[in-house]
C-alpha cells in the first residue's frame, strides 16, 4: 500500500492501493489505440546531468493554484528554520528539526510541480540555504515557473495563429 500525501492539507494522508497483478495480454482486432504524445510531460535536463532529468507538464494550469496555496507555507517553514538556527533552546534537536523542515519543504516543492523537482534541482543542501539574497527554494521556483511561462506564451501564440486563419476573412485590418 503506497501513501500519497498532500503536504498542504495539514499532513492528511491518502492511501492509494497498488497491486502488482499481471493480466494476460490479448490482441483484439477491434481495439483502436490512441496516442497522446501532445499532452505528455516534457523533459528538462538539470545542469547537463543525464541523471537529473525533470519531467514536467508545463501546460498544467493547476500549478498556479498549487503555488498560491503552497508558497505561504514555504515562507513559514523558511522563517521557522531561520529561528531554529539561532535558537538557544536546549529542548530542540536543531539538526533533526532542520532536516524535518527541509523534508517538508521538498515535499511541497514536489507537490507544486507534480514531479520530483527537489531531488533533481537540489540533490544536496537544504531548501532554505541562502544564495545571492534568496533561498534555494526561491531559485528553484523562479527557474521552474519560467519554463511554464515560456510554454504558455508559446502555446498562446500558436492558439492565436490557428484561430486567426479562421477569423481573418471576417476581421478588417
C-alpha positions in Angstrom: 0.0 0.0 0.0 1.7 3.2 -1.1 1.0 6.5 0.6 0.3 9.7 -1.4 0.3 12.9 0.7 -0.7 16.5 0.1 1.5 18.5 2.5 -0.8 21.5 2.2 -3.8 19.9 3.9 -2.4 19.5 7.4 -0.5 16.4 6.5 -3.6 14.4 5.7 -2.6 11.0 4.2 -4.5 9.4 1.4 -3.8 5.7 0.9 -3.6 4.5 -2.7 -3.9 0.8 -3.4 -1.3 -0.6 -5.7 -1.2 -4.2 -6.8 1.3 -6.0 -8.9 -1.2 -8.2 -10.8 -0.3 -9.4 -14.2 -3.2 -9.7 -16.5 -3.0 -11.8 -19.6 -2.4 -9.8 -22.7 -4.9 -10.4 -25.5 -4.9 -9.0 -29.0 -8.2 -7.6 -30.1 -8.7 -6.7 -33.7 -11.4 -4.2 -32.9 -9.4 -2.1 -30.5 -8.1 1.3 -31.7 -5.0 2.7 -30.0 -4.9 6.4 -29.2 -1.7 8.3 -28.9 -1.5 11.3 -26.6 2.1 12.4 -27.4 1.0 16.1 -27.4 0.0 16.1 -23.8 2.9 14.2 -22.3 5.2 15.7 -19.8 8.3 17.5 -21.3 11.8 16.5 -20.2 14.3 19.0 -18.9 17.9 18.2 -18.0 19.4 19.9 -15.0 22.9 21.3 -15.5 23.7 18.8 -18.3 23.4 15.8 -15.9 21.5 12.9 -17.5 20.7 11.6 -14.1 18.8 14.7 -13.3 16.0 14.8 -15.8 12.9 16.6 -14.8 9.5 15.6 -16.3 7.1 18.5 -16.2 3.7 19.2 -17.6 4.3 22.9 -18.4 0.7 23.3 -19.6 -0.7 22.4 -16.2 -2.7 25.5 -15.1 -3.3 23.8 -11.7 0.3 24.5 -10.9 -0.7 28.2 -10.4 -3.2 27.1 -7.7 -0.7 24.9 -6.0 1.9 27.7 -5.9 -0.7 30.1 -4.5 -1.7 27.6 -1.8 1.8 26.4 -1.0 4.0 29.5 -1.1 2.9 30.9 2.3 3.7 27.5 3.9 7.2 27.5 2.3 7.8 31.0 3.7 6.6 30.0 7.1 9.0 26.9 7.1 11.9 29.1 5.9 11.3 31.5 8.8 11.0 28.6 11.2 14.4 27.3 10.0 15.9 30.7 10.4 14.7 31.0 14.0 15.8 27.5 14.9 19.3 28.2 13.6 19.7 31.0 16.2 17.7 29.3 18.9 19.3 28.7 22.3 16.5 26.3 23.4 18.2 23.1 24.7 15.0 21.1 24.2 15.2 21.4 20.4 17.3 18.9 18.5 18.4 21.5 15.9 19.9 19.2 13.2 16.9 16.9 13.3 14.4 19.8 13.2 16.2 21.4 10.3 16.1 18.1 8.4 12.4 17.8 9.1 11.8 21.3 7.8 13.9 20.6 4.7 12.0 17.4 4.0 8.6 19.2 4.4 9.8 22.0 2.0 10.9 19.4 -0.5 7.5 17.7 -0.4 5.8 21.0 -1.0 8.1 21.8 -4.0 7.4 18.3 -5.5 3.7 18.7 -4.9 3.6 22.1 -6.6 5.1 20.8 -9.8 3.7 17.2 -9.5 7.3 15.9 -10.1 10.5 15.1 -8.1 11.8 18.6 -8.7 13.5 19.0 -5.3 15.8 15.9 -5.7 16.7 16.8 -9.3 17.3 20.5 -8.7 18.9 20.2 -5.2 20.3 16.8 -4.6 22.3 18.2 -1.7 21.9 21.1 0.7 18.6 22.3 2.1 15.7 24.3 0.6 16.4 27.2 3.0 20.1 27.6 2.1 20.7 31.2 1.1 22.3 32.2 -2.3 22.6 35.8 -3.6 19.9 37.1 -1.3 17.4 34.4 -2.0 16.8 30.9 -0.6 17.4 27.8 -2.6 13.6 27.1 -2.9 13.1 30.5 -4.3 15.7 30.0 -7.0 14.0 26.7 -7.9 10.5 28.2 -8.0 11.8 31.1 -10.2 13.6 28.9 -12.7 10.9 26.2 -13.0 8.0 28.6 -13.2 9.7 30.4 -16.0 9.5 27.1 -18.0 5.7 27.2 -17.5 5.5 30.9 -18.5 7.6 30.3 -21.7 5.4 27.3 -22.7 2.2 29.1 -22.0 3.3 32.2 -24.1 4.3 29.8 -26.9 1.0 27.9 -26.7 -1.0 31.2 -26.7 0.9 32.3 -29.9 0.1 29.0 -31.6 -3.5 29.2 -30.5 -3.8 32.8 -31.8 -2.3 31.9 -35.1 -4.6 28.9 -35.5 -7.7 31.0 -34.7 -6.5 33.9 -36.8 -6.5 31.9 -40.1 -10.2 31.2 -39.5 -11.1 34.8 -38.5 -9.0 36.8 -41.0 -11.8 36.8 -43.6 -14.2 38.4 -41.0 -11.9 41.0 -39.5 -10.8 44.2 -41.3 -7.2 45.1 -40.9 
